[in-house]
Amino acid sequence: MFTENKVPAVKELTDDTFEHLTQASSGATTGDWFVMFYSTDCVQCLRMVARWETVGAKLKQRVNVALINKSTTGVSTARRFNVYDIPHFIFFRHGKMYRYDTGRYDINSLVSFAKEWYKNVRAEKVPVPQSPFDNFTQVVANLLRDNPWILKLASICIGILVVITAVSKFKHKPETPQKKEK
């Protein structure tokens, strides 16, 4: 009985291991994956971890169950899948992803979703992994979206620079003395 659970039922994924282990964007040749995005500073997430282990045990041999820390080792992956609120659950199957957003976090609901209920949710195409440039532009876009004052401040600074440049350009220059002819 105890020998069946030598390997943990829930795997820990990171930005570096996510695509290699799940192969989510290439068609999921490693099987179906049910992933929980969490953060260590989220009390509800920490309470969910024990339940998530039970979900993993119940789905063993059927679905790969994993965790990814949105705040530390899974920042890029969370951004790739537009995960902003936590805990957040996504089921990956055959190049499609299904978001679990019913708000019910009991074990039976989560297991049921991974077995059959995901079919009742709109399937989304799994986005391809982002390049470092894509990650950078997304970080800037998120920063501007979350902090609109930055854009206003930048606009004011650019305006001041334009005014200073225009004033210095059109400022009357003193005439240079001309040479006298002999």
NUDRENZA-544042 format. One record per residue: residue in three letters; x, y, z of N, C-alpha, C, O in turn. Coordinates in steps of 0.02 Angstrom, whole numbers, plus 50000, padded with zeros to 5 digits. Example, Ala and Ser with C-alpha at 12.3 -4.5 7.8 and 13.67 -1.06 7.14 Angstrom:
% residues 2
Ala506604971650390506154977550390506604983550390507124983450423 Ser506424988850354506844994750357506455000250394506705005750402 
END
This chain:
% residues 182
Met500414994150000500005000050000500435006350000500325010849959 Phe500935006750044501345012750048501855013149992502125018549979 Thr501995007649959502495007649905502235011149842502645013149800 Glu501585011849835501305015149776501465022549774501495025449720 Asn501565025749831501655032949834502365035049849502485039849886 Lys502855031449821503555033349831503705039949796504065044149823 Val503435040849737503535046949699502975051849717502395049849721 Pro503145058149729502625062949746502095063349691502255062949632 Ala501475064249711500925064549663500915071249627500645071749572 Val501205076349657501215083049627501935085049611502375084649654 Lys502045087049549502705089249528502755096849535502255100449528 Glu503355099349548503475106549552503785108749486504315106249467 Leu503455113349452503705115849388503995122849397503825126449444 Thr504435124749351504725131449350504705134049278504485130549233 Asp504915140249268504955142949201505405138749157505275137749098 Asp505945136249187506435132249149506185125349131506375122549079 Thr505755122349172505545115449161504845114749132504665109349108 Phe504445120049133503745119449115503645116449045503325111249038 Glu503925119648994503795117348926504115110548912503825106448877 His504705109348940505045102948929504645097148958504565091948926 Leu504385098049019504005092649051503295091949024503065086349013 Thr502955097549014502245097048994502165096448919501695093348895 Gln502615099448881502565099948808501875102648789501565100248741 Ala501635107448826500965110048819500835113048750500305111848721 Ser501305116848723501175120148659501295115548599501085117148544 Ser501635109948610501785105448554501305099648548501405095248505 Gly500785099348587500305093948581500275089248640499915084248637 Ala500635090648692500595086848754500725079348746500315075248763 Thr501315077748719501495070748712501655067448780501705061348784 Thr501745071548831501875068648898501235067548937501265065848996 Gly500665068448905500025067348938499685073848958499935079248944 Asp499125073048992498745078849015499055081449079499335077649119 Trp498995088049089499275091249149498745095749180498405099549145 Phe498695095349246498255099849284498725103749329499045100949374 Val498775110249317499275114449350498945119649395498465122949375 Met499215120249455498985125349502499525130749507500105129349525 Phe499345136849491499785142649500499655145349570499085146449590 Tyr500185146349608500115148549678500675153449695501115154849654 Ser500655155949755501185160249781501255158749855500775157149890 Thr501865159149880501985157549950501715162949997501645161650057 Asp501555168749971501265173950014500495174050011500185178650037 Cys500205168949980499475168349975499245162950025499405157050016 Val498895164950076498675160350129498215154950100498285149050116 Gln497745157050057497285152150027497665147049985497485141149985 Cys498185149249951498595144649910498945139449954498955133549938 Leu499225141750009499575137150054499095132050084499285126350096 Arg498485134150097497975129450122497785124450068497605118750083 Met497835126450005497645122149949498165116649935497985111549906 Val498785117649955499315112949937499155105849961499265101149923 Ala498925104950022498755098250047498185095150006498215089249988 Arg497685099249990497135096749948497395094949879497175090049848 Trp497855099049854498135097949787498525091349785498505087849734 Glu498865089649839499205083149844498695077449839498825072349807 Thr498125078249872497605073149869497325072549798497205067049774 Val497225078249765496995078249695497505074449653497325070349611 Gly498155075749664498675072249627498655064749639498745060849592 Ala498545062649701498505055549716497905052249682497955046649658 Lys497335055849681496735052949650496785052649574496475048349542 Leu497175057149544497245057249471497875053649447498015053549387 Lys498255050749493498875047349474498735042049421498215038749422 Gln499195041249375499145036649319498665039149265498615036049212 Arg498325044649277497845047349229498035054249204498035055649144 Val498205058649251498375065649237498975067549278499025065749337 Asn499435071249248500005074049285499755080149323499425084449293 Val499895080549386499685086149428500305089849450500795086849473 Ala500285096549445500885100449460500715107149492500145109449490 Leu501225110049523501205116649553501715121049518502235118649496 Ile501565127549513502075132249490501985138749529501435141449534 Asn502545141049557502535147049598502545153249554503055154849523 Lys501985156649550501895162549507502355168249526502545172249483 Ser502545168749589502925174449613503685173749608504045178749608 Thr503925167549605504655166649605504905162949544505175166049498 Thr504815156449541505115152449488504665151549427504855148249379 Gly504055154449430503595153649374503315160249348502755160349321 Val503685165549355503445172249335503285172449261502745174749241 Ser503745170249219503645170449146503075165949124502685167649080 Thr503035160149154502505155349136501825158149155501345157649116 Ala501775161149213501145164249234500945169849187500365170649169 Arg501435173849166501305179349119501085176549051500635179249019 Arg501405171149030501235167948966500505165748964500185166248912 Phe500245163349020499555160949023499075165949053498505164249070 Asn499295172149060498875177549087498585175749156497995176649168 Val499005173249199498805171549267498975177449312499565178949323 Tyr498465180749337498565186449381498295185149451498605187249501 Asp497745181649456497445179949521497655172949541497725168549498 Ile497755171949605497945165349629497505163349688497255167749723 Pro497395157049700497615151349659497255151349591496685153549585 His497605148749542497335148349474497495141449447498055139049454 Phe496995138249417497075131349394496965131149318496475133949293 Ile497415127649283497335126749211497465119349195497945116349219 Phe497015116549155497075109649132497315109749060497005112949018 Phe497865106249045498155106048978498035099248947498175094048978 Arg497755099248886497605092948853497635093948777497275098048750 His498065090248743498125090348670498185097248640497825098948593 Gly498635101248666498755107948639498225113148656498245118748630 Lys497765111348699497235116048721497295116848796497575112648831 Met497035122448820497025123548892496325125448914495955128848878 Tyr496155123248974495495124349002495575127249072495895124249115 Arg495305133149082495375136549147494835134149195494235134049179 Tyr495045132449255494585130549308494445136849349494865139049387 Asp493855139649340493705145749376493005145649407492645150649407 Thr492825139949434492165139349466492175142249537491645143849564 Gly492765142849566492805145449635492725139949687492795141349747 Arg492575133849666492515128249714493185124649716493425122149666 Tyr493485124549775494145121649782494145115049821494655113249851 Asp493585111549822493575105149857493875099849811493885100549750 Ile494115094449840494475089249805494045086149750494285085349693 Asn493435084349765493005081049715492865085449655492855082949599 Ser492775091949665492655096449608493275096849563493205096749502 Leu493855097349593494475097749554494605091249515494795091449457 Val494505085549548494595079049515494095078249459494265076049404 Ser493475079949471492945079549420493105083849360492995081849303 Phe493375089849372493555094249317494075091049272494015091249211 Ala494595088049302495135085049263494905078749226495175077149173 Lys494415075249253494185069049220493695070449163493775067649109 Glu493205074649174492685075749124492435082849117492295085149061 Trp492395086449172492045092849172492395098149128492065102949106 Tyr493045097349115493405102249074493085103049005493155108248974 Lys492725097948982492395098148916491845103548914491645105648860 Asn491605105648972491085110648975491355117848977490975122648981 Val492015118448975492345124948978492635126548909492835122048872 Arg492645132948893492915135048828493655133348824494045135048868 Ala493845129848770494545128148760494915134148731494655137648688 Glu495525135148755495955140448728496575137148699496805132048724 Lys496835140048645497455137548616498025139248664498055144748691 Val498475134548673499045135748717499525140548682499755139048626 Pro499685146248713500155150848681500865147948679501065144348725 Val501225149548626501915147148620502345150548673502185156048696 Pro502905147348692503355150448740503605157148714503715157948654 Gln503695161948758503895168648738504655169248737505015166148776 Ser504895173448690505605174948687505775179948742505315183048771 Pro506415180948757506595185948807506335192948789506135196748833 Phe506345194748724506085201248704505335201648717505095206748740 Asp504975196248701504255196148715504125196948789503665200648809 Asn504515193548830504445194248903504565201448926504185204048967 Phe505085204648898505235211548916504665216248897504455220348938 Thr504415215648836503875220048814503245218848855502865223448869 Gln503125212548874502535211048914502605214048984502115216549013 Val503205213749012503325216749078503195224249075502875227049120 Val503445227549023503335234749015502595236249008502335240849039 Ala502255232348965501535233448955501145232449020500705236449036 Asn501315227349058500975226049122501125231649172500685233749210 Leu501745234049172501935239549217501525245849201501275249149246 Leu501455247349137501075253249117500325252349131499985257049150 Arg500075246249121499375244949134499215245449209498705248249229 Asp499655242849250499545242749322499705249449355499465250849410 Asn500105253549323500325260049350500245265549298500735267749269 Pro499635267749285499525272749232499875279349246499985283249199 Trp500055280749308500405286949324501085287249291501345292749278 Ile501395281449278502055281349245502015284449175502445288349155 Leu501485282549139501395285249071501275292749074501535296449032 Lys500885295149122500765302349129501405305949145501555311249117 Leu501795303249191502435306349211502915306649151503245311649140 Ala502955301149113503385300949055503165306149003503585309448972 Ser502505306848993502245311848946502435318948967502625322948926 Ile502375320349031502555326949057503295328349047503495333749025 Cys503715323449062504445324249053504625325348980505035329748965 Ile504315321648935504455322548863504215329448841504565332748803 Gly503645331648865503395338348849503865343748872504005348548835 Ile504135343148933504605348048959505245348148916505505353448901 Leu505485342248897506085341948854505965345248786506405348748761 Val505375344148757505205347248693505195354848700505465358448658 Val504885357348753504855364648765505555367548774505725372648745 Ile505965364248815506655366648826507045366748761507415371548746 Thr506975361448721507325361148656507095366648610507495369948577 Ala506445367748607506165372948563506395379848585506575383948543 Val506385381148650506595387648675507335388848660507515394348638 Ser507755383948671508465384848659508615385448584509095388748565 Lys508215382448543508315382748470508145389648443508505392348401 Phe507595392448467507355398848441507605404848481507435410548465 Lys507995403548531508255409048571508715413348527509095410748487 His508665419748536509055424348495509795423348510510005423948568 Lys510165421948459510885421048467511225427848458511035431548412 Pro511715429448498512075435848488512465435548423512755430448404 Glu512465441348390512825441548326513565441448339513815444348387 Thr513905438048297514635437748303514925443748267514695445648214 Pro515435446748296515725452648263516025450648196516365445548189 Gln515905454948147516165453548080516845456848072516985462148102 Lys517245453848032517915456648020517865462847977517465463147930 Lys518275467747993518295473947954518775473047895519305470147901 Glu518555475647841518995475347783519465481347782519265486847801 Lys520065480247761520545485647759520595488847692520985493547683 
END
